[in-house]
Amino acid sequence: MKTILAKVDLSQPDSAEVIQTAAKILQEGGLVAFPTETVYGLGGNGLDSAACEKIYLAKGRPSDNPLILHISEFEELNPIVGEISPAAKKLMDAFWPGPLTMVFPKSEIVPEKATGGLDTVAVRFPSHPVARAIIRAAGLPIAAPSANSSGKPSPTSAKHVFDDMDGRIRLIIDGGESDVGLESTVISLVGEKPCILRPGGVTKAMLEEVIGPVDLAGSILRPLEKGEKALSPGMMYKHYSPDGQVTLIEGEESAVVEALRRLYTDADSEGHRACVMCFTEHVEALADCHPHDIGHKEDASEVAHRLFATLRDLDDEKMDVIFSEVVPPEGVGLAVMNRLGRAGAFRTVNAEEIIRI
């Protein structure tokens, strides 16, 4: 299959033709990758089991991992959900369109292939104008996980998508770099209390300001336990992973910098292609350790924006050993640590212990 890469700027008249081409492919059961404000999505008709199956096959994704249906207007929600709670209405008013996915009871028209066999459906109303234009033109709820090979870092540019999906799908829409850089927050509104299944740019504090107390799924900062079912995308044990082994270094700041230096030196002396992922403030101190700047230590949103692109750069550089600083797991930092933890299969070491060795 030949994959077409087409740039779209909605201010230009020729973009309308590309949008219509994307809509036609989706209506015919094909797949289209497109930009959203979070990451690039791999879209197919969310009401067509065969199209959903194509998404799983293109990604190499387990079919019990639920997909997210994307809509372009509020009125498109009613046909695909069984119930809209008062809490959901408040969150829709506060955060839609935007990087928030809500889990509802599903309606009968949503196939189990879109929900991983669950009786719930995850829905998002993206704010990206290109995403909304494609969904609107297709006239369908679009199932769209991140447009990467399963387990790899999510794509924040059309190039990232092309690297993974060339020859697997018919069309990639280039709408520029994603703004947020991490996937949406996923909150379940099914059950006695709202629960965050996947953290993102819409934080726990932001949600609680609107609807009151919100729980956090226990699996956010740990792997799924044996027999535990993924209730949301991004809950697999190892996910968002580069080819190299990622190890997270936690501890007091000066100890972390020294531990990064020692770990890099040891790995380099053993012949590994090694590097460190560090904060802007520590790049100079780690200049001999092949540093990759992930942003300022007090700005988790900047780290979130850079994270997946950095992990993909490390693959391009064929790095096989990667040591990374961490951020406090609060606010957007919780989303960063959720992704970093799964990128490294939760391999974490304490800096002070490294220094004592």
Long-range contacts (C-beta under 8 A, 24 or more apart in sequence): 1-167, 1-168, 1-169, 1-170, 2-167, 2-170, 3-162, 3-165, 3-166, 3-167, 3-168, 3-169, 3-170, 3-171, 3-172, 4-170, 4-171, 4-172, 5-158, 5-162, 5-172, 5-174, 6-171, 6-172, 6-173, 6-174, 7-158, 7-173, 7-174, 7-175, 8-130, 8-173, 8-174, 8-175, 10-129, 10-130, 10-133, 18-173, 19-130, 19-133, 19-134, 19-137, 20-137, 21-171, 22-134, 22-137, 22-138, 22-171, 22-173, 23-134, 23-137, 23-138, 23-139, 25-170, 25-171, 26-51, 26-134, 26-138, 26-140, 26-142, 27-138, 27-139, 27-140, 29-54, 30-54, 30-169, 30-170, 30-171, 31-55, 31-58, 31-168, 31-169, 31-170, 31-171, 32-134, 32-169, 32-170, 32-171, 32-172, 32-173, 33-147, 33-155, 33-158, 33-161, 33-165, 33-169, 33-171, 33-172, 33-173, 34-130, 34-131, 34-134, 34-144, 34-147, 34-172, 34-173, 34-175, 35-128, 35-130, 35-131, 35-158, 35-173, 35-174, 35-175, 35-176, 35-178, 36-70, 36-126, 36-128, 36-131, 36-144, 36-178, 37-98, 37-99, 37-126, 37-127, 37-128, 37-131, 37-178, 37-179, 37-180, 38-99, 38-126, 38-178, 38-179, 38-180, 38-181, 38-182, 38-183, 38-184, 38-200, 38-201, 39-146, 39-147, 39-154, 39-155, 39-156, 39-178, 39-180, 39-181, 39-182, 39-183, 39-308, 40-146, 40-147, 40-148, 40-154, 40-155, 40-156, 40-157, 40-158, 40-160, 40-161, 40-178, 41-70, 41-131, 41-142, 41-144, 41-145, 41-146, 41-147, 42-144, 42-145, 42-146, 42-147, 42-148, 42-161, 42-165, 42-169, 43-70, 43-134, 43-142, 43-143, 43-144, 44-142, 44-143, 44-144, 45-138, 45-140, 45-142, 45-143, 46-70, 46-80, 46-110, 46-114, 46-140, 46-141, 46-142, 46-143, 47-80, 47-109, 47-110, 47-111, 47-114, 47-140, 47-141, 48-111, 49-111, 49-112, 49-113, 49-114, 51-143, 52-111, 52-113, 52-114, 52-143, 53-113, 55-143, 55-144, 55-145, 56-113, 58-165, 58-168, 58-169, 59-145, 59-148, 59-149, 59-150, 60-149, 60-150, 60-151, 61-145, 61-150, 62-150, 62-236, 63-113, 63-116, 64-116, 64-117, 64-229, 64-230, 65-116, 65-145, 65-230, 65-233, 65-235, 65-236, 66-114, 66-115, 66-116, 66-118, 66-120, 66-122, 66-230, 66-231, 66-232, 66-233, 67-114, 67-115, 67-116, 67-122, 67-143, 67-144, 67-145, 67-233, 68-101, 68-122, 68-123, 68-124, 68-143, 68-144, 68-145, 68-184, 68-186, 68-233, 69-110, 69-114, 69-121, 69-122, 69-123, 69-124, 69-141, 69-142, 69-143, 69-144, 70-123, 70-124, 70-125, 70-126, 70-131, 70-135, 70-141, 70-142, 70-143, 70-144, 71-123, 71-124, 71-125, 71-135, 71-141, 72-125, 72-131, 72-132, 72-133, 72-135, 72-136, 73-125, 73-136, 74-125, 76-141, 77-123, 77-125, 79-107, 79-109, 80-106, 80-107, 80-109, 80-110, 80-121, 80-123, 80-141, 81-105, 81-106, 81-107, 81-121, 81-123, 82-106, 82-107, 85-189, 87-189, 87-194, 87-211, 88-189, 90-210, 90-211, 91-187, 91-189, 91-207, 91-210, 91-211, 92-125, 94-210, 95-202, 95-206, 95-210, 96-125, 97-125, 97-126, 97-127, 97-132, 98-125, 98-126, 98-127, 98-202, 99-124, 99-126, 99-127, 99-180, 99-183, 99-184, 99-185, 99-200, 99-201, 99-202, 100-124, 100-184, 100-185, 100-187, 100-200, 100-202, 101-184, 101-185, 101-186, 101-187, 101-198, 101-232, 102-186, 102-187, 102-188, 102-189, 103-186, 103-187, 103-188, 103-189, 103-190, 103-197, 103-231, 103-232, 104-189, 104-190, 105-190, 114-143, 116-230, 118-229, 118-231, 120-188, 120-190, 120-231, 122-186, 122-232, 122-233, 124-184, 128-175, 130-173, 130-175, 131-175, 134-173, 145-233, 146-183, 146-233, 147-172, 151-236, 151-238, 151-239, 151-240, 151-241, 152-240, 152-241, 152-242, 153-240, 153-241, 153-242, 153-307, 153-308, 153-311, 153-312, 153-315, 153-343, 154-182, 154-183, 154-240, 154-308, 155-308, 155-312, 156-181, 156-308, 156-309, 157-309, 160-308, 160-309, 160-312, 163-312, 179-305, 180-304, 180-305, 181-304, 181-305, 181-306, 181-307, 181-308, 181-309, 182-304, 182-305, 182-307, 182-308, 182-335, 182-336, 182-339, 183-233, 183-234, 185-335, 186-232, 186-233, 186-234, 187-214, 188-231, 188-232, 196-220, 197-231, 197-232, 197-235, 198-232, 198-233, 198-234, 198-235, 198-335, 198-338, 199-334, 199-335, 199-338, 200-335, 201-301, 201-304, 201-332, 201-335, 203-331, 203-332, 203-334, 203-335, 204-331, 204-334, 205-331, 216-334, 220-334, 220-338, 221-329, 221-334, 221-337, 221-338, 221-341, 222-341, 222-346, 223-342, 223-345, 223-346, 234-338, 234-339, 234-342, 236-342, 237-342, 237-345, 237-346, 238-342, 238-343, 238-345, 239-339, 239-342, 239-343, 240-308, 240-311, 240-339, 240-342, 240-343, 241-311, 241-342, 241-343, 241-344, 241-345, 242-311, 242-312, 242-314, 242-315, 242-319, 242-322, 242-343, 243-314, 243-315, 243-318, 243-319, 243-320, 244-273, 244-314, 244-315, 244-319, 244-320, 244-321, 244-322, 245-320, 245-321, 245-322, 245-344, 245-347, 246-311, 246-322, 246-323, 246-324, 246-340, 246-343, 246-344, 246-345, 246-347, 247-321, 247-322, 247-323, 247-324, 247-344, 247-347, 247-348, 247-349, 248-324, 248-326, 248-340, 248-341, 248-344, 248-347, 248-348, 248-349, 249-323, 249-324, 249-325, 249-326, 249-348, 249-349, 249-351, 249-354, 250-326, 250-348, 250-349, 250-350, 250-351, 251-350, 251-351, 251-352, 252-351, 252-352, 253-297, 255-351, 255-352, 255-355, 256-325, 256-351, 257-282, 257-285, 257-286, 258-351, 258-354, 258-355, 259-349, 259-351, 259-352, 259-354, 259-355, 260-286, 260-289, 260-323, 260-325, 260-351, 261-285, 261-286, 261-288, 261-289, 262-354, 262-355, 263-323, 263-354, 264-289, 264-290, 264-323, 265-289, 267-321, 267-323, 272-320, 272-321, 273-317, 273-318, 273-319, 273-320, 273-321, 274-319, 274-320, 274-321, 274-322, 274-323, 275-314, 275-317, 275-319, 275-321, 275-322, 275-323, 276-322, 276-323, 276-324, 276-325, 277-310, 277-314, 277-322, 277-323, 277-324, 277-325, 278-324, 278-325, 279-303, 279-325, 282-325, 294-324, 294-325, 297-325, 297-327, 300-327, 300-328, 300-331, 300-332, 300-333, 300-335, 300-336, 301-332, 303-327, 303-333, 303-336, 304-332, 304-335, 304-336, 307-336, 307-339, 307-340, 308-339, 311-343
